[in-house]
Amino acid sequence: MPGGRLLCLSPLVLEGDAIDNHSSATDNAIMKSWRANRLDELPPYLFVEIDRRKREAIAAGRDVIDFGVGDPDQPTHEFIIEAAAKALRTPANHRYPLGIGTAEFRQTVASFFAQRFGVTLDPQTEVIALIGSKEGLGHLPTAVVNPGEFALIPDPGYPVYTSGTIFAGGKCHYMPLFEETGWLPALEEIPSSVARDAKLMFLNYPNNPTAACAPLEFLERAVEFASEHRILIASDAAYSEVFFDADQPPPSILQVPGAKDVAIEFHSLSKTFNMTGWRVGFAVGNAEALAALAKVKNNVDSGVFGVVQEAAVAGLRRITSAEVQGHIGPGGLYCRRRDVLVDGLRSAGWSVAKPQATFYVWARCPRGFDSMAVANRLLAEADVVTIPGVGFGRSGEGYVRFALTVGESRTAQAVERIARLKG
């Protein structure tokens, strides 16, 4: 048996004098061996300090109103729970699930896509199940990016785009997003040397954290750019079904002619059906890229629990029902919360756009404050938790994110507290 790993582990089983004979330098080297260097490349997790202060405030008995975590406060719909309860009685669901998803799950996804976007998918080759879209997004760079190749990443953006690229040995090139340009990346400003060596581009619309939506015209330009430079687009559409204008549903990049040649799209049931803890989503689009992602998954996980897949099928088949739309659709729960929060912040003097999708509000910081200072002050002086924009990347500085996971009356109470702050 090769000796390298045994040499690394052996000091743990040596006794007495054998340990003492090692120099401190050797001990330090051994200690470092347990932590991979790639972890040091990850950006600092600025949310830790906010979370610590939040827990301290709660422990001190303060009445904290938490807009921080993007986790629905409502339970999963009862009809989904009933479908899962029935599926638990099916012995086949007690065994390892098929890695890419059951035939029923994949066909249901294909039917949903045809009805919602007018896009035809082959359920055999163009749909795979995921243990939540985050898992798929995180594993994708391992499947398609070679060490030293670039991934193009929006800034501000979902942190998993960066961490997944770092874990795969890729290089991150950040595409800054600005309010003045609708939070869309300027593809023409990507250096030609970067585009030449880029393998992957992440897009996220409707966007977390900015709540921006991308028009189909931009997605067409993105497909053209990707085709020219032979770059795979990973379109993160986790919030595509949480929108508030019935006449402007967010598009899918796969609606663009030729998109399947260069794009895959990630969807999640987490926010749509209040299923964050169930961990289920799916990826669709380019068959070659999906097969590569499936190969990674087959080596690191055993697929989505069959019961959860059956629950997801029940949800997707009733996505247009009044029960579901009453939460995510126009005039629904998130829409009403949005109006209370945005109207209240505006009345308090804040500059904030009214989002057309997602369940986030992206608010510009008051003049003279950076995002960390605003988040700290809101917690310290108003007992209101928000997320500082800089935590999503350098271009997120100057903004804070509110998640619409607080009821209307409590949201109104939070706005009253914020309005009372001076200076």
Beta strands, then each sheet from edge to edge (+ up, - down):
strand 1: 65-66
strand 2: 127-130
strand 3: 150-155
strand 4: 171-176
strand 5: 198-204
strand 6: 232-236
strand 7: 263-268
strand 8: 281-285
strand 9: 351-352
strand 10: 360-364
strand 11: 384-385
strand 12: 387-388
strand 13: 399-403
sheet 1: 1+ 11+
sheet 2: 2+ 8- 7+ 6+ 5+ 3+ 4+
sheet 3: 9+ 10- 13+ 12-
end
